[in-house]
Amino acid sequence: MKVAVLEGRATCKVGDMVRFLPILATCVVGCGGWWFPLWPDTRTPADHARAIAPRCTGQSDEQTAKALVPSFVEAVEPAYSAVDSGNDRYVHLRGARLRIRPDLNVSAESLQRTLECHEAGVTLGTAREVEDDPYVLPGAWLDIRVDSGGDGLVAEALVDRFEDARQVLQRARSFAAVGGTSGIAPR
């Protein structure tokens, strides 16, 4: 960019500025994308389900049925998250942690995909919800995470709102009770 000084003022050519605008726009969009995750997610449960649905084409009803057997749940515990705030720490109920028996014989990634696809299918009306389904909450989208938990798997069904988290925990406890789980963690 050429800058000329006329009578003590700096000036530049408009053509040089026009070439600079695409670079500026790219920086704004690139930096803006970094900030967007910090804003609350305003997508509806159906929006989330439609985003996941294309990844669910290989999921069978048999895989889903195996993952939704209450007797595979060893224990249900509350899922908490902690937020540090200065010298204090706030603990929030986020949902439920379900300890899954190793009898299911699937990887954490496979089970997570199966449960996410089940949630998407129920939300979109293409799959049926089981009674007290801990992986679906009408009117809310659950963040489902599955990790290895020693000799089994741990599935977390998480949500941001406290009332929704209480419902998820209650549904998980009821679901596990159907399977005769004796290891339900106390309230």
BAVEX-88427 format. One record per residue (C-alpha): y, z, x. Coordinates in pm, whole numbers, plus 50000, padded with zeros to 5 digits. Layout:
<pts>
PT      py      pz      px
PT       Y       Z       X
...
</pts>
This chain:
<pts>
PT      py      pz      px
PT   50000   50000   50000
PT   50338   49906   50137
PT   50620   50152   50094
PT   50978   50052   50152
PT   51270   50287   50192
PT   51583   50169   50016
PT   51894   50384   50020
PT   51695   50701   50087
PT   51432   50636   49812
PT   51072   50537   49864
PT   50948   50243   49659
PT   50620   50055   49643
PT   50500   49727   49497
PT   50344   49732   49151
PT   50060   49507   49270
PT   49950   49769   49522
PT   49944   50037   49251
PT   49734   49817   49020
PT   49468   49787   49293
PT   49471   50166   49332
PT   49408   50238   48958
PT   49033   50152   48957
PT   48979   50391   49246
PT   49173   50661   49063
PT   48979   50598   48742
PT   48648   50622   48929
PT   48751   50954   49081
PT   48861   51095   48745
PT   48538   50991   48572
PT   48324   51112   48863
PT   48495   51449   48883
PT   48505   51477   48505
PT   48127   51438   48491
PT   48099   51740   48717
PT   48305   51953   48482
PT   48139   51849   48155
PT   47827   52067   48201
PT   48055   52370   48202
PT   48161   52298   47845
PT   47946   52412   47552
PT   47679   52169   47437
PT   47783   52041   47093
PT   47482   51818   47031
PT   47276   51884   46720
PT   46903   51962   46735
PT   46839   51606   46612
PT   47048   51469   46900
PT   46837   51666   47148
PT   46515   51549   46980
PT   46620   51182   46987
PT   46699   51214   47359
PT   46351   51352   47433
PT   46152   51130   47194
PT   46119   50830   47431
PT   45931   51050   47681
PT   45678   51150   47416
PT   45500   50818   47365
PT   45187   50929   47557
PT   45150   51264   47379
PT   44846   51294   47154
PT   44798   51518   46852
PT   44497   51667   47034
PT   44713   51781   47329
PT   44964   51937   47091
PT   44695   52108   46884
PT   44545   52267   47197
PT   44887   52397   47308
PT   44953   52555   46969
PT   44643   52775   46948
PT   44761   53135   46898
PT   44455   53282   47073
PT   44572   53127   47405
PT   44873   53363   47402
PT   44795   53677   47601
PT   45126   53854   47551
PT   45476   53805   47415
PT   45780   53959   47582
PT   46154   53933   47520
PT   46329   53682   47747
PT   46654   53810   47891
PT   46927   53663   48107
PT   47170   53867   48314
PT   47531   53775   48380
PT   47720   53946   48661
PT   48078   54026   48569
PT   48276   54198   48841
PT   48118   54538   48895
PT   47918   54514   48574
PT   47613   54322   48458
PT   47549   54206   48102
PT   47196   54147   47977
PT   47148   53905   47687
PT   46840   53843   47475
PT   46764   53471   47502
PT   46432   53436   47316
PT   46065   53488   47399
PT   45831   53465   47696
PT   45474   53380   47602
PT   45202   53444   47859
PT   44941   53169   47820
PT   44575   53219   47916
PT   44443   52995   48193
PT   44179   52868   47946
PT   44421   52593   47839
PT   44363   52425   48178
PT   44684   52219   48197
PT   44969   52208   48445
PT   45301   52377   48372
PT   45472   52037   48361
PT   45219   51894   48117
PT   45244   52194   47884
PT   45625   52185   47897
PT   45626   51815   47802
PT   45379   51880   47519
PT   45587   52167   47377
PT   45915   51973   47410
PT   45762   51674   47233
PT   45626   51902   46961
PT   45973   52048   46909
PT   46127   51699   46899
PT   45863   51575   46654
PT   45912   51869   46416
PT   46290   51834   46437
PT   46273   51460   46359
PT   46012   51510   46086
PT   45732   51318   46262
PT   45517   51627   46334
PT   45431   51933   46131
PT   45544   52282   46219
PT   45277   52549   46246
PT   45330   52886   46080
PT   45564   53109   46283
PT   45595   52833   46542
PT   45753   52997   46851
PT   45854   52660   46996
PT   46065   52542   46701
PT   46354   52711   46523
PT   46501   52529   46221
PT   46869   52457   46275
PT   46863   52528   46650
PT   46738   52358   46964
PT   46523   52569   47195
PT   46525   52526   47569
PT   46156   52534   47656
PT   46054   52616   48013
PT   45701   52657   48143
PT   45619   52803   48485
PT   45313   52932   48660
PT   45270   53302   48603
PT   45001   53407   48848
PT   44665   53329   48690
PT   44815   53166   48379
PT   45131   53005   48252
PT   45451   53152   48109
PT   45629   52954   47838
PT   45986   53054   47758
PT   46157   52953   47436
PT   46528   53016   47493
PT   46841   52984   47284
PT   47201   53094   47336
PT   47286   53273   47009
PT   47165   53634   46978
PT   47052   53603   46614
PT   46855   53288   46697
PT   46700   53465   46998
PT   46585   53750   46774
PT   46426   53501   46535
PT   46249   53322   46820
PT   46110   53651   46949
PT   45994   53757   46602
PT   45829   53419   46541
PT   45654   53438   46879
PT   45521   53786   46803
PT   45396   53676   46461
PT   45238   53363   46609
PT   45055   53563   46875
PT   44943   53826   46623
PT   44757   53555   46429
PT   44548   53491   46740
PT   44464   53860   46777
PT   44680   53918   47084
PT   44675   54283   47177
PT   44915   54246   47468
PT   45234   54207   47269
PT   45509   54383   47456
PT   45687   54659   47263
PT   46035   54597   47124
</pts>
